[in-house]
Amino acid sequence: PGGNVVDAELQALLAAIKSDSALAARTAITAKPELLSAPCDALNRTPLHLAAAANRSGIADMLIKAGADFYAFDANGQLPLDVPPGETLNAARLYLRTINTHHNVFLESVHKQQVETVRAMMEADHSLVNSHDIGDGWSPLMIACFHGNAELVRMLINSGARLDDTDFHTGLDAAYFCAERGTGECMSLLIRAGVDPSHTRRVSYGRLPMMMNALHVACWKGKTDVVAVLLQAGVDANARAKSYAVFSPLHFAATEGHTEVVKLLLASGADPTARDGRRAITAMEMAELSKHPETAEVLRSQPERDTFVAQKSPYNAPTG
């Protein structure tokens, strides 16, 4: 272990892993639960990484049952079940892969929207509620939101699904997947559970990287019922997606020709005279350029606003 190991409790846990003493390891974790996620060496490996590398199946099982992060990455992007170069697929790593297979069966049941199977599996193993698909990084709640299955979304939330969990490949969350493909009912459930619908995440709009909130995404994708829920929840109809283009929700809906979404936004106070920061054009002009005449006509019928002041983007394109 390197310079990250500073306290006696962690030293005791590492000694327990080395000597394969599950009792001593449990004693250390019970005394200091935060050790479960402590960085143990220069590679930021967790105790679960070290137990897997040392082929300590019993200790690995104890750590997982105590709440160790099965999906923790070390500095090299390795999970505890991975086999780094020069190491072996030992019994402990095989055990972790068996757990991952169990997670995948559960996640497949969520994908297939097999509600009763999902319920029964969670009752037998509550930890499944926050499992992840290592391939695509999705959690059960993300999958349920993607499919727009309100019954599953409600069940997962009530079972303690993490609302702030993100796909560890892209950093996207359940609210994003709900705004992209879900339903208004699912979005309502997320909001009532405590999700902030104004929270932004990095999204690529074509080749433009933007920081979008759920309303931007729903307007882009034409999810009228989701847009209605978000506006009712108080999300600003004129909020700008942060990039050098600073599109408003109206810009997204107009560019994609989502006329009903445009009508909802206008009824909620969206400014039809607002110009984007890329070409300094209005939503109506975007609809015309994108060949959506019906959408353009709805926007053309809006009265002029004396308060409009053209501005260039105050933001830089997000990086990293």
N, C-alpha and C positions, 0 to 999 in steps of 0.2 A: 504493500500500500504506500501511496505517495503522500504529498503534503496536505491533501484534503482531510486526512485522518487526524483529528486533533483531540478527541475526548476519550476518556477511559471506557465509557460504555460501548462506543463503536469498536475500540480495540478488543474488548471482551467478546463482542459479536463475531468479529473476524477470527479470533482465536477459536471460537466455538465451531465456525464453519471449517476451519483448517483441521480441527481434531474430530470433526463429524459428531459433535455433541448437540443433538437436537434440544435437549433439556436446557443446556447453557444458552443456546441461541434463543429459545423461547423466553428465558428469564431476562435476557438483555432487551428483547423487543417489548416485553411487558413493562419493563421499567422505563423504557424510552421509545414509544411507538414511532417517533419521527425517524428512527434509524432505518426503517423500512425503505425510505427513499434517499438515504444519505449517499453522497458520492464517496466511493471507497478508495479510489486511486486516481492516477493521472488521466485515465481514460473515462473517468466519471461512471465507472461501473457501480451498480447497486449491489446490495447483499445477494439479491436473487441472481444477478449475473455471476457473482463469485461462487455461489452454491452450485449453479449449473456447470460452471467451468471445472469445479473441483469434484463433480460427480456426487453431490450430496443430495440425493433424491428426497430423503426424509426431511431435511432442512428446507429444501425448496418447497415441499408441500406445506410445511409449517408456515413459511414466509407468505405464501399465497393466501392461505386461510387467515392469516393475520392482516391481510390487506395490501401486500406488496403489489406494485404496479407490474402486471404481467407484460405490459406494452412499453416499458421504459427503454429508451434508446441510450446507448453509451455514446461517447464522443465520436466513435467511428460508425454510428448509425446501426449498431448491432443490438438486437433484442436478446433477452436471456436464452431463448431457445435456438438462436443462431449459432453456427459453428464458424468462428473466425479462422483465418488461414493458419495452418499448422496445428490446429486443435482437432478434437474428435467428437463424433456424435455419440456421446456416452449415454448411460442409462438415465441420468437426470434430465438431459436434453430431450431424450425420447419421451420421458414422462411429460415434460412441458409441451411437447408436440401433440401428445395425446389430449391434453387439456385444450390446446388450440383446435384440434379436430372437433371436440365437443362444442366449442364456441361456434365453429363454422356450421355445425348441424343446426344449432339454435338460430343463427343469423339467416340461414337458408329458410327456416320456418317463418321468420319475419318477412323475408322477401316474398315467400309464397302466400303470406297473409293468413297463415294457419293459426287463427286466434287461440283456439283451445290448446293446441300443442305448445304454443308460446307460453300460455298461462301455466300449464302443467310443468314445463321445463324450468320456469322461473321459480315456481313453488318448491321444486326439488333442489335448485341451485340459484340462490338469489344473486350471486355475483354475475350471472349472465346478463343482467340488465345493463351493465356498462362494459360488455365485451366489445371487441372490434374485429373487423375483417382485416387481417394483415395485408391482404392483397390491395384492397381499395381504401382502407382506413376508416370505413363507415361503422358507426355504432348502430344498435337496434333502433334508437330514436330517429336517427337520420334516415334509415331505411323506411321506417313507418311514415315519416313526413314526406319522403320522396313519392311513396305510393298513395299518399293522401288518405291513409286509413285511420280515421279518427278514433276508432275503438282501440286499436293498437297503441296509438299515441297516448291516449288517456291511461291505458293500462301501464305503459312504461313510465309515464310521469308519476303515477300513483305508486309505482314500485321503486321510485328513487333514481330514475335515469338522470344523469348529469346534464343539465341544460346548457352548460358552457363547454361541453365536450366538443372537440373539433376533429375532423378528418386529419390524421397526422401526416398525410401526404400533401394536402392543399391548404389546410387551415380553415376550411369551410365548416359551418355548423348546421344544426338541425333547422334553424330558422331560414338559412339560405336554401336548403333543399325543399323546405315547405314553400317558400316564395317562388322557387323555380318550377316545381312540379306538383305541389300539394294542393290543399283546399283551404278555404276560409275558416272552416270549422277547426281544422288542425292548427292553423295560425292562432285562432282564439284560445285554444287550449294552451299553446306555448306562452302566449302573453299572460293569461291568467295564472300560469305557473311561475311567472317571474321573468320571462325572457324580455329583454329590452329590444323592441322592434327598430329602434333608431341606431342600434349598434352597427358599425360598418366593418366589412371584411374585404380583403383584397380579391378582386374578381377581374378576369380578362374579358373585356367587351370587344370581340374581334381581336385586333392587335393593340387595343388601348387598355392599359392597366388602370383600374379605378378602385377607389374605396367606396363600395356601395352599401347602403342599408337594405333592409328587406323590401321597402317600397320601390326602390330603384329596380331591384331584381324582378319583382312582380309586374311592374310596368313594362319592363323589357320583354318578359315572357308572356304578357297578356293575360295574367291570372286575375280576372276581374273580381272574383269573390274575395281573393286574398287582398287585393288593393282596397276593397270596401272595408274590410276588417281593419287594415292598417290605418286608413284615414280616420275611421271611427275611434281608433285607439289613440289618436292625436299625433300621428307621424306627420311632420311638416310636408305639405304638398309641394313646397318650393325648395326643399332641401336639395343641395347639390352633391353629386357624386364627386369626390375629391380626386382631381387629376387636372391636367392642363386644359381638358375639354370642359370640365365642370357642367356636365349634363344635369338638367333637372329631371324629375320623374316624367314631366310632360315631353321632354325631348326623347326619352326612351320610348314612350308609348307612341309618339307621332312617327318616329323613324321606322318602327315596326308595323305601323298601320293598325294599332289596336284602338279602334274608334270608341268603343264603349268605355275603355279605361280612360281615354282622353276626356270623355264627358264626365266621368266621376271626378277626375282631377279638377276640371274647371269648376264643377259644382262645389268643390272643397277649397276654392280660392287659388288654384294654380294660376300663375301669371303667363298668359299667352304671348306677351311681348318680350319675355326674358330671352336673352341670347346666350348661346353656348360660348365657351372660351376658346374653341378651336377655330371655327369659321365665322363666329359672331353672327349666327343666323338664328331665327326663331323656330319654334316647334312646327309652325305652319310651313315654313320653307323647307324644313327637314322632311315633312310629309310629302311635299311636292317633289323634292329631289328623289325620294324613295318610291315615287309613283303610287301614292295612296291618296287618290283624289277625294274620297269620302271623308277621310280623316282631315285632310287639308281644308275642306269646306267647313267642317265643324269649327275648326280653329279660326278660319277667315271671318266667321260670323261674330266673333267676339269683339266687344268695344275696345277702343284704344285706351290706354292708361296713361294719364299725364305724369305719373310718378316714375316712369321707367327711366333708368340711367344706364346706358351701356357700359359694361365693365369687362376688362380682360380677367382671366383666371388669376386669383390670388394664390393658387396652389401650384406646387410642382408635382410632376408625375411621381407616384409613390415608388419607392425602391425597396428591395430586400423583402 
